[in-house]
Amino acid sequence: MNCFTCEKNISAYIEDELPQDLRIEIESHLGEYDACRDEYEIQLSTWEAVGDMVSKPAPDNLWRGIESELEQTGHFGTTLDDLALIVRGLTDEVRQLRLEVRGLQRDVEERAYEAAPVRDDTEEGRRVRPNGLSIWTEPVTGRTLSDVG
């Protein structure tokens, strides 16, 4: 599983809407990747905060005041429900775009890493990527647990 797929499914994971095999993949991924685990924790705390909120009716004079202000500014054709719907739609679109951009960034970084030249360090039997990560090309021989003493 890649980070993009994980982040895309975090809400469904929190709401327990995923099949068991996908839940297991996400749990494994969250254990390996700090950025995804951070995103999960942020979303989880948001869900918990929203769940703790108590809904109370607004005072009657609040809505009358808002209506009169809208009429004064010429926005009387748009209702508050319309505005709320627009904001909710835009919020979801921005969130989806953010997730897509993150996924694309990760794909570009992975491709750049895979395409980067590899320096052979045959003396030590490994290949070194530009970021300093080594890929061993020969079996590593060394002490086994029984040799340590």
C-alpha positions as CSV (number, residue, x, y, z in Angstrom):
1,M,0.0,0.0,0.0
2,N,1.2,3.5,-0.8
3,C,0.7,6.6,1.3
4,F,-1.8,8.1,-1.1
5,T,-4.1,5.1,-0.9
6,C,-3.8,5.0,2.9
7,E,-4.6,8.7,3.3
8,K,-7.5,8.4,0.9
9,N,-9.0,5.6,3.1
10,I,-8.3,7.0,6.6
11,S,-11.9,8.4,7.1
12,A,-13.4,5.1,6.1
13,Y,-11.0,3.3,8.4
14,I,-12.0,5.5,11.3
15,E,-15.7,4.9,10.6
16,D,-15.1,1.1,10.3
17,E,-16.4,1.0,6.7
18,L,-13.6,-1.0,5.2
19,P,-13.3,-4.7,4.6
20,Q,-11.0,-6.5,7.1
21,D,-8.2,-7.1,4.6
22,L,-7.9,-3.4,3.7
23,R,-8.1,-2.5,7.4
24,I,-5.1,-4.8,8.1
25,E,-3.2,-3.2,5.2
26,I,-3.8,0.3,6.5
27,E,-2.9,-0.7,10.1
28,S,0.4,-2.1,8.8
29,H,1.0,1.0,6.8
30,L,0.3,3.3,9.7
31,G,2.8,1.4,11.7
32,E,5.5,2.0,9.1
33,Y,5.0,5.6,8.0
34,D,5.0,8.5,10.4
35,A,3.4,10.9,8.0
36,C,0.4,8.7,7.5
37,R,0.1,7.9,11.2
38,D,0.2,11.7,11.9
39,E,-2.6,12.3,9.4
40,Y,-4.6,9.4,11.0
41,E,-4.2,10.9,14.4
42,I,-5.2,14.3,13.2
43,Q,-8.4,13.0,11.6
44,L,-9.1,10.8,14.6
45,S,-8.9,13.7,17.0
46,T,-11.1,15.8,14.7
47,W,-13.7,13.0,14.6
48,E,-13.6,12.8,18.4
49,A,-13.9,16.6,18.8
50,V,-16.8,16.7,16.5
51,G,-18.4,13.8,18.3
52,D,-18.1,15.6,21.6
53,M,-19.8,18.8,20.3
54,V,-23.2,19.5,21.6
55,S,-25.7,20.9,19.2
56,K,-27.8,23.8,20.6
57,P,-30.5,25.8,18.8
58,A,-29.4,29.3,17.7
59,P,-31.2,32.2,19.3
60,D,-34.2,33.4,17.2
61,N,-32.8,36.9,16.9
62,L,-29.5,35.6,15.5
63,W,-31.2,34.4,12.3
64,R,-33.2,37.6,12.0
65,G,-30.0,39.6,12.3
66,I,-28.3,37.6,9.7
67,E,-31.2,37.9,7.3
68,S,-31.4,41.6,7.6
69,E,-27.6,41.9,7.0
70,L,-27.9,39.8,3.9
71,E,-30.8,41.9,2.6
72,Q,-28.8,45.1,3.2
73,T,-25.8,43.8,1.3
74,G,-27.9,42.5,-1.6
75,H,-27.3,38.8,-1.0
76,F,-31.0,38.1,-0.1
77,G,-31.3,35.5,-3.0
78,T,-28.8,33.2,-1.4
79,T,-29.9,31.3,1.7
80,L,-27.6,30.3,4.5
81,D,-28.3,26.6,3.6
82,D,-26.9,27.4,0.1
83,L,-23.8,29.0,1.5
84,A,-23.2,26.1,3.9
85,L,-23.6,23.7,1.0
86,I,-21.1,25.6,-1.1
87,V,-18.6,25.8,1.8
88,R,-18.9,22.0,2.5
89,G,-18.4,21.2,-1.2
90,L,-15.4,23.4,-1.5
91,T,-13.9,22.0,1.7
92,D,-14.2,18.4,0.4
93,E,-12.8,19.4,-3.0
94,V,-9.8,21.1,-1.4
95,R,-9.2,18.0,0.8
96,Q,-9.4,15.7,-2.2
97,L,-7.0,17.9,-4.2
98,R,-4.6,18.0,-1.2
99,L,-4.6,14.2,-1.1
100,E,-4.1,13.9,-4.8
101,V,-1.2,16.4,-4.8
102,R,0.5,14.5,-1.9
103,G,0.1,11.2,-3.9
104,L,1.6,12.7,-7.0
105,Q,4.5,14.2,-5.0
106,R,5.3,10.8,-3.6
107,D,5.1,9.2,-7.0
108,V,7.4,11.8,-8.4
109,E,9.9,11.4,-5.5
110,E,9.8,7.6,-5.9
111,R,10.4,7.7,-9.6
112,A,13.2,10.2,-9.2
113,Y,14.8,8.0,-6.5
114,E,14.5,4.9,-8.8
115,A,15.9,6.8,-11.8
116,A,18.8,8.3,-9.8
117,P,22.3,7.0,-10.7
118,V,23.7,4.3,-8.4
119,R,27.4,4.4,-7.5
120,D,29.0,1.0,-7.1
121,D,31.2,0.6,-4.1
122,T,32.6,-2.8,-5.1
123,E,35.1,-2.8,-2.3
124,E,32.4,-3.1,0.2
125,G,30.0,-5.1,-2.0
126,R,27.2,-2.5,-2.1
127,R,25.6,0.1,-4.3
128,V,25.1,3.5,-2.9
129,R,22.2,5.8,-4.0
130,P,22.6,9.6,-4.1
131,N,20.7,10.0,-0.8
132,G,23.3,7.8,1.0
133,L,21.2,4.6,1.2
134,S,23.1,1.5,0.4
135,I,21.9,-1.6,-1.5
136,W,24.0,-4.6,-0.7
137,T,24.8,-6.6,-3.8
138,E,26.5,-9.5,-2.1
139,P,25.3,-11.7,0.7
140,V,26.4,-10.3,4.1
141,T,28.3,-12.7,6.1
142,G,29.0,-12.1,9.7
143,R,28.4,-13.5,13.1
144,T,25.3,-15.4,13.8
145,L,23.6,-15.4,17.1
146,S,25.4,-18.6,18.1
147,D,28.8,-17.0,17.3
148,V,28.3,-14.1,19.6
149,G,29.8,-14.8,22.9
